[in-house]
């Protein structure tokens, strides 16, 4: 039995889904630099920004143009290609298909040479203007403007370029694509603090302004950067950002979450430099949970208003984003179950039943090699096998040895490079 699971483990860790190639432009990495003037009258607020984007043509045909979308209060001033070569583009305020009321700055960068499938290139989009409230247009909670009380830079309100055609479907696909490396620089008046899922790497003074250098240690979902006169508290990898007058609420939240934080660290090891920022936002901006960030509205800022276990586990998860049939997804699933004090051996039984059911209804699967479970339309069988393998290893190795194995696996194979 032990030999069977040892062989099964070696095969399982090599399983990766063979999904059909998606016909879209993939973000590989980005650097966004913005200078902000926030004002008591948001109409006087101003932003000057530039986005350096490395993209890949994941389609099946050469790409002749790169579509983008920006907030309707922002205008593109220049577009550049490799070696800072100016590129032609056209942009205007236009409606976005799929939304009844949404208008945005939409444009297309014309490429001098078509970008071939599976090829990548770097483009730069420079822009300036203000942020318009988008909540009235059907994008819930995207109320931000360049107000001196509070603002947030995020893709939902197109505060930086989103590479997508002007349709609701294309935007959703762009915002849910695989996580990618992101860095940013935000210059804002002294007294403001930048929070979010990119974390402060350095701070530099620029006259009456502060420049925040921001990054995240691994690929992440599109950046969300709340900006306000925050008071920040911290405990290990946990950072809490609250408005003035809410220090006791921030301290209480840390006190409530620390026991779970300690248990996860003891069980899974340290979270390899990643941090979670729990950030207060004004009422009406909604609750958000993404890699490295959880936002809570001002009137609901307490530990019982969000899933602390799920938010903290994002720090320990091996994959920044779930991928069906991939070993990272299954390992993250096991880590979540363990953190919730669910018994792994209890999970083995339903997966045995599921796999037996798949075999009884799919005669080819019953005679298939493990490698063939990765073919298209069989990712659910592969997922069952992966989870079952980790549960089996837990039974064979015992709890202590299994978690020593998990800690080593997380350390050695994190970062989306070990497929």
C-alpha positions in Angstrom: 0.0 0.0 0.0 2.8 2.4 0.9 4.6 1.7 -2.4 1.3 2.2 -4.3 0.9 5.7 -2.8 4.5 6.6 -3.3 4.2 5.8 -7.0 0.9 7.5 -7.1 2.4 10.6 -5.5 5.2 10.9 -8.1 2.7 10.7 -11.0 0.2 13.0 -9.3 2.6 15.9 -8.8 3.3 15.9 -12.5 -0.4 16.2 -13.5 -1.4 19.5 -15.1 -4.6 20.3 -16.9 -4.4 20.4 -20.7 -7.1 23.0 -21.3 -7.8 24.5 -24.7 -5.7 27.6 -25.5 -7.8 30.6 -24.5 -8.1 33.3 -27.2 -7.2 36.4 -25.2 -4.3 38.7 -24.4 -2.6 37.6 -21.2 -0.9 39.9 -18.7 2.5 38.7 -17.8 3.7 41.5 -15.5 3.0 45.2 -15.0 4.4 48.3 -13.4 2.0 51.2 -12.8 3.3 54.7 -11.7 0.8 57.4 -10.7 1.0 60.9 -9.1 -2.1 62.0 -7.3 -3.6 65.3 -6.3 -6.5 64.6 -4.0 -9.0 67.4 -3.3 -12.0 68.2 -1.1 -13.8 68.9 -4.4 -13.2 65.6 -6.3 -13.7 67.4 -9.6 -10.4 69.2 -8.9 -8.6 66.0 -8.1 -6.0 65.0 -10.7 -4.0 61.9 -11.7 -1.0 61.5 -14.0 -0.1 57.9 -14.7 1.8 55.5 -16.8 1.5 51.7 -17.1 4.3 49.5 -18.4 2.6 46.2 -19.4 4.1 43.0 -20.7 1.5 41.0 -22.6 1.3 37.7 -24.5 -0.9 36.8 -27.5 -2.7 33.7 -26.3 -4.9 33.6 -29.4 -4.5 31.5 -32.5 -4.0 34.4 -35.0 -1.5 37.3 -35.2 -2.5 40.3 -33.1 -2.6 43.7 -34.9 -4.1 45.9 -32.2 -4.2 45.9 -28.4 -7.6 47.1 -26.9 -7.7 48.9 -23.6 -10.2 50.5 -21.2 -9.8 53.4 -18.8 -12.1 55.4 -16.5 -14.0 58.0 -18.5 -12.3 60.8 -16.5 -8.9 59.7 -17.8 -7.4 60.4 -21.3 -4.5 58.7 -22.9 -1.6 61.1 -23.7 0.9 58.7 -25.3 1.4 55.0 -26.2 4.8 53.4 -26.6 6.2 50.0 -27.8 9.6 48.3 -27.5 12.5 50.7 -27.2 10.1 53.5 -26.4 9.0 53.6 -30.0 5.8 55.7 -30.3 2.7 53.7 -31.3 -0.4 55.0 -33.0 -3.6 54.6 -31.0 -7.2 55.9 -31.1 -9.4 56.4 -28.1 -12.7 58.0 -27.3 -15.5 57.9 -24.8 -17.8 55.0 -25.8 -20.4 52.7 -24.3 -19.3 49.3 -23.0 -21.4 46.4 -24.4 -23.3 44.4 -21.7 -23.8 47.4 -19.4 -26.9 49.6 -19.8 -25.3 52.8 -18.7 -21.5 52.3 -18.7 -19.3 54.7 -20.8 -15.5 54.5 -20.6 -12.4 55.7 -22.4 -11.8 52.9 -24.9 -9.1 52.6 -27.4 -6.8 50.4 -29.5 -3.1 50.5 -29.8 -2.1 49.8 -33.4 1.0 47.5 -33.6 3.5 48.2 -36.4 4.2 44.4 -36.6 1.6 41.8 -35.8 2.2 40.0 -32.5 2.3 36.3 -33.3 0.6 33.6 -31.2 2.5 32.7 -28.1 4.7 35.8 -28.4 4.9 38.6 -26.0 5.8 42.3 -26.1 5.9 45.4 -23.8 3.7 48.4 -24.2 3.4 51.6 -22.3 0.2 53.6 -21.8 0.5 57.2 -20.4 -2.7 58.9 -19.2 -4.0 61.7 -17.0 -7.2 63.2 -15.7 -9.6 62.4 -12.9 -11.7 59.5 -11.6 -15.4 59.4 -12.2 -17.8 57.5 -9.9 -18.7 54.3 -11.7 -21.3 52.8 -9.3 -24.2 54.4 -11.1 -23.2 52.5 -14.3 -23.7 49.0 -12.9 -20.3 48.4 -11.3 -21.3 47.9 -7.7 -19.3 49.7 -5.0 -16.9 51.5 -7.5 -17.7 54.9 -6.1 -14.2 56.2 -5.9 -13.2 59.7 -7.0 -10.0 61.6 -6.3 -11.4 62.8 -3.0 -9.2 64.0 -0.2 -11.2 61.8 2.2 -10.6 58.5 0.5 -9.8 57.0 -2.9 -8.8 53.6 -4.3 -6.9 52.6 -7.4 -8.3 49.4 -8.9 -9.3 47.7 -12.1 -13.0 47.7 -11.3 -13.2 51.5 -11.9 -10.5 51.4 -14.6 -8.1 53.6 -12.6 -5.3 52.0 -14.6 -5.5 50.4 -18.1 -7.5 47.1 -18.4 -6.4 45.3 -21.5 -9.8 44.2 -22.9 -12.3 44.9 -25.6 -15.2 47.2 -24.5 -17.6 44.3 -23.6 -18.7 43.1 -20.2 -17.6 39.5 -21.1 -14.1 40.6 -22.2 -13.6 42.7 -19.1 -14.6 39.8 -16.8 -12.2 37.5 -18.7 -9.4 40.0 -18.4 -9.9 40.4 -14.6 -10.1 36.7 -13.9 -7.1 35.6 -16.0 -4.1 33.9 -14.3 -2.4 36.0 -11.6 0.7 37.9 -12.7 3.6 39.9 -11.1 2.8 43.5 -10.3 4.7 46.5 -8.9 3.6 50.1 -8.5 4.7 53.6 -7.4 2.2 56.0 -6.0 3.1 59.6 -5.2 0.7 61.4 -2.9 0.7 64.3 -0.4 2.4 63.6 2.9 -0.2 62.4 5.5 -1.8 59.8 3.2 -1.0 56.1 3.4 -1.3 53.5 0.6 -2.7 50.2 1.6 -3.8 47.2 -0.5 -2.7 43.9 -1.9 0.6 45.3 -3.0 2.7 46.0 0.0 5.0 48.9 0.7 8.6 48.1 -0.3 10.1 51.6 0.2 9.0 55.2 0.9 10.8 58.2 -0.5 10.1 61.9 0.2 9.5 64.1 -2.8 9.1 67.7 -1.5 5.6 67.8 0.1 4.8 64.4 -1.2 5.6 60.8 -0.4 6.4 58.2 -3.0 5.3 54.6 -2.1 7.1 51.8 -3.9 4.8 48.7 -3.8 5.1 45.1 -4.7 3.8 41.6 -3.9 6.1 38.6 -3.5 4.3 36.3 -6.0 1.8 36.6 -8.9 -1.4 38.2 -7.7 -4.8 39.3 -8.9 -5.2 42.8 -10.2 -4.0 45.4 -7.7 -6.3 47.2 -5.4 -4.8 50.2 -3.5 -7.0 52.1 -1.0 -5.5 55.5 -0.1 -6.5 57.5 3.0 -5.1 59.0 6.2 -4.7 55.6 7.7 -3.4 54.4 11.0 -1.6 51.1 10.5 -1.1 48.3 13.1 0.7 45.0 12.5 1.2 41.6 13.9 3.6 39.3 12.0 2.3 39.0 8.4 -0.9 40.7 9.3 -1.3 44.5 8.7 -4.5 46.4 9.7 -5.2 49.9 8.2 -8.0 51.9 9.9 -9.2 55.5 9.8 -8.4 57.9 12.6 -10.4 57.1 15.7 -10.6 53.4 15.0 -7.4 52.2 16.7 -9.3 50.2 19.3 -11.2 48.4 16.5 -8.0 47.6 14.7 -6.3 46.3 17.9 -9.4 44.1 18.7 -9.3 42.6 15.2 -5.7 41.7 15.6 -6.3 40.2 19.0 -9.2 38.1 17.6 -7.2 36.8 14.6 -3.8 36.2 16.3 -4.6 32.7 17.6 -5.5 31.4 14.1 -2.4 33.2 12.8 -0.2 31.4 15.3 -1.8 28.0 14.6 -1.4 28.3 10.9 2.3 29.3 11.3 3.0 26.4 13.6 1.3 23.9 11.2 2.3 25.3 7.8 5.5 27.3 8.4 6.0 31.0 7.9 4.2 32.5 4.8 7.4 33.2 2.9 7.3 37.0 3.1 3.7 37.5 1.9 1.4 39.7 4.0 -2.3 40.2 4.5 -3.6 43.8 4.7 -7.1 44.2 6.3 -8.2 47.6 5.3 -11.1 49.8 6.4 -13.1 51.5 3.6 -16.1 53.9 3.8 -19.5 52.4 3.9 -20.8 51.6 0.4 -17.5 50.4 -1.0 -18.3 46.8 -0.1 -16.2 43.9 1.3 -13.5 42.5 -0.9 -11.1 39.5 -0.4 -8.3 39.0 -2.8 -4.7 37.8 -2.6 -3.0 40.0 0.1 -6.0 42.2 0.9 -9.4 42.1 2.7 -11.5 45.3 2.9 -14.2 45.8 5.5 -16.6 48.7 5.6 -16.3 51.2 8.4 -19.5 50.2 10.2 -18.6 46.4 10.0 -14.9 46.5 10.9 -14.6 43.4 13.1 -13.2 39.8 12.9 -16.7 38.3 12.8 -17.5 40.2 9.6 -15.2 38.2 7.3 -13.8 34.7 6.8 -10.5 35.1 8.7 -9.4 31.5 7.9 -9.9 31.9 4.2 -8.2 35.3 4.1 -5.2 34.2 6.1 -4.8 31.0 4.1 -4.2 33.1 1.0 -0.8 33.8 2.6 0.0 30.1 2.7 -1.6 28.8 -0.5 0.8 27.5 -3.1 -1.2 28.9 -6.1 -2.3 32.5 -6.4 -5.3 31.2 -8.3 -7.1 27.9 -8.5 -6.5 25.8 -11.6 -8.7 22.7 -12.1 -6.7 19.5 -12.1 -3.5 21.1 -10.9 -1.6 19.8 -7.8 -1.4 23.3 -6.4 -5.2 23.6 -6.2 -5.5 20.2 -4.5 -2.7 21.0 -1.9 -4.4 24.3 -1.2 -7.7 22.5 -0.6 -6.0 20.1 1.9 -4.4 23.1 3.7 -7.8 24.8 4.0 -9.4 21.6 5.4 -6.6 21.2 7.9 -6.9 24.8 9.1 -10.6 24.2 9.6 -9.8 21.2 11.8 -11.5 18.8 9.3 -10.0 15.3 9.3 -8.3 14.4 6.0 -9.1 10.7 6.3 -12.8 11.6 6.4 -12.4 13.2 3.0 -10.9 10.1 1.4 -14.1 8.1 1.4 -16.2 10.5 -0.8 -13.3 10.8 -3.3 -13.0 7.0 -3.5 -16.7 6.9 -4.3 -16.4 9.7 -6.8 -13.5 8.1 -8.6 -15.3 4.7 -8.7 -18.3 6.4 -10.1 -16.2 8.0 -12.8 -14.7 4.7 -13.7 -18.0 2.9 -13.9 -19.4 5.5 -16.3 -16.2 6.1 -18.3 -14.8 2.7 -19.5 -11.7 4.4 -21.0 -10.8 5.9 -17.6 -10.8 2.5 -16.0 -8.0 1.3 -18.2 -6.2 4.7 -18.5 -2.7 5.5 -17.3 -2.4 8.3 -14.7 -1.0 10.7 -17.3 -4.0 10.4 -19.5 -6.2 11.8 -16.8 -4.9 15.2 -17.8 -6.6 15.3 -21.3 -9.3 17.8 -22.0 -12.7 17.1 -20.4 -11.2 14.8 -17.7 -9.9 17.4 -15.3 -12.6 16.5 -12.7 -11.2 12.9 -12.5 -7.7 14.3 -12.2 -8.8 16.6 -9.4 -10.3 13.7 -7.5 -7.1 11.7 -7.9 -5.0 14.5 -6.7 -7.0 15.2 -3.5 -7.3 11.5 -2.8 -3.5 11.1 -3.1 -2.9 13.9 -0.5 -5.5 12.4 1.8 -3.8 9.0 1.4 -0.4 10.4 2.2 -1.8 12.0 5.4 -3.1 8.6 6.5 0.2 6.8 5.7 2.7 9.4 7.0 0.8 10.5 10.0 -0.1 14.1 10.9 3.3 15.4 11.9 5.2 13.9 9.0 2.5 14.9 6.5 2.7 18.6 7.6 6.5 18.5 7.5 6.1 17.3 3.9 3.5 20.1 3.2 5.9 22.8 4.6 8.7 21.5 2.4 6.5 21.3 -0.7 5.2 24.9 -0.1 8.7 26.2 0.2 10.3 24.4 -2.7 7.4 24.6 -5.3 5.7 27.9 -4.7 5.6 30.8 -7.2 3.8 29.1 -10.1 7.0 27.8 -11.7 6.9 24.2 -10.8 4.3 22.6 -13.1 
